[in-house]
């Protein structure tokens, strides 16, 4: 995705044989940053950005003590080492130069991830105070809105 100023691109992916990551590339300078996610963050997700440079994500995050539900793995584009079984919409505060991400879980999305229409694809409102996302379960798709300011109490 493009940053608001059009100067950089935010992207996500995974290192071959390694963890997932989120990155930023500056077109004018060719400089880039990549921040590896913890090895336990192995559930695929998407990132988008608000006007202040904060990210929102529908995947990867999980609490260390949590036992995740067993779900069929989505095969949108063939085999993928990152399972599509994430459960949280998270605000993610990023320090590109420091290489740090602070994950703030806002709510569970409970999507089944079986196809692109089931990927929550969260996005900030224009004012940045809310996040909109969809969730699909058993062919039923719902659209939700959550405050981007209130963290989830585990």
WODAMO-V74060 format. One record per backbone hydrogen bond with DSSP energy under -0.5 kcal/mol. NH is the residue of the N-H (numbers start at 0). CO is the residue of the C=O. If there is no record, write none. Layout:
# WODAMO-V74060
NH CO
NH CO
This chain:
# WODAMO-V74060
2 7
5 2
8 24
9 0
10 22
12 20
14 18
17 14
20 12
21 34
22 10
23 32
24 8
25 30
26 6
26 24
27 6
29 25
32 23
34 21
35 33
36 19
40 37
41 39
43 41
43 82
47 55
49 53
52 49
54 91
55 47
56 89
57 45
59 42
60 58
65 62
67 65
70 68
76 77
77 74
82 41
82 80
84 82
86 60
88 106
89 56
89 87
90 103
91 54
92 90
92 101
93 91
94 99
95 93
98 94
99 94
101 92
102 100
103 90
104 102
105 88
106 88
108 86
109 86
111 135
112 117
114 112
117 114
118 114
118 115
122 131
124 129
127 124
130 145
131 122
132 143
133 119
134 141
136 139
139 136
140 138
141 134
143 132
145 130
147 128
150 148
151 104
153 151
